Amino acid sequence: MQPLDNLNQPREPADDYAAWLARSPTPFQAVATCVQQLRAAGFAERAYGGSLAAEPGERIYVAHPDGKSLIALVLGSRSPCDTGYALVGAHTDSPDLRLRLNPLGEAAGTVQLHTQFHGGLIRRSWLDRPLALAGAAYHVVRGKDGRPRFHELTGLPLVTRSLVHVDAPIAVIPDVAIHLDRDKNDKGAVNPQTMLNAVLATGDGSIDEALAMLAARAGVDFAELDGFDLHLVPAVAPQRVGLDRSLVTGARHDDLAMVWCALQALCESVDRDPNPVRTRVAAFFDAEETGSLTSSGAASSFLRDVLVRVARRHPATPASADPEQAFAHTFCISADMAHAWHPNFQDLHDKKHAPRINQGPVIKANASDRYATTGETGAAFVGLCEAAGVHVQDFVIKQDLTCGTTIGPIAAAHLAAKVVDVGCPMWAMHSAAETCGAKDLEAMVRVMGVFFVGG
Ligand SMILES: [Zn+2]
């Protein structure tokens, strides 16, 4: 299969995005790829458990200890108590299949990996697709005597985390033949308990043999693991699609496309204006697909803690000021993907609110507050798009359908800040192969750039 490359065509941002996405199969790797890029742009790590005092112009990032959420900041010259934060939020997790505890089993002459699902994935999209394995593996640190070692201050067993990415098609979840299930085209429900287990190997080989092969592939001895967060992910790399190469297919556009856009905009903002007045923040959270109520989700105290601590220790913050004053002036762009008008399902959109692929960012509004956009914050985003020279669209779900939600309302509630919910339009959200528009990514980066740097 030849990639749809035109040798005369220069490399475009969407190509960079596709390559970045391929290196980010799970929230762990997504955070790691972000960190790599931030370091290259001069950002330095600050431990969540250490001091967050930083000077104007300093670039820092704080990774959540669980490795799945990340906050990056460019410190402004004025106190955040005066200027508020220029904040963009997005999420690192996507609907996918994860290994159950004790995941291996044998059935019908195969060794299987038993899975559980994260978020509202389109189950059928995971069938008949080469799958790779990625995530994190954990070991208890043991002394020479074989006994667990403990942290001298916290008193907890020492546990190490290593990232795993077996970037090879090591498994598949086969569908069943239509000859054996004649009704499947009409009634093809996919039972997640019984029909989403993946075949890892065939033959008379035992589980031990499969484990040995996996260890050889992954460089991790799975039999020795004390814990894991491992995901099965599509083994097909994201790619440009369409005669005009205007589309990008791949897993996890929701919401790594918005993570990538925010990251580009933040890093580029440093080149354009390295000494901002207002502190710029890009915050990426895990667990949006399951409601955000985890240690590092948007509903945790992670973001608020970091912002309060940075504001309190900012050299321009007077001793008389309370750091929470910053939230009164803070504006948050909550960036999560939007549903594009679908050529094969045209009636699912209200024609007046039917965003089209490659026609620009989408403002998402919902009167039941599933999105945090208000008339005022939507207007501000229109102003940003105008200053960026970018066409803007809007989305209001048909009133006889149920609206999804995102981190916007959560951020608004936790910070009491102004929030607008936006995203790039896409098809097949939560499929194992989603489709978004190449030009929309560039447009969103431009708009976020204006937000960070100014018009
Ligand atoms: Zn999302």
Residues whose N, C-alpha, C, O or C-beta is under 5 A from the ligand:
A	BS01	ZN	D254 D255 D336 M337
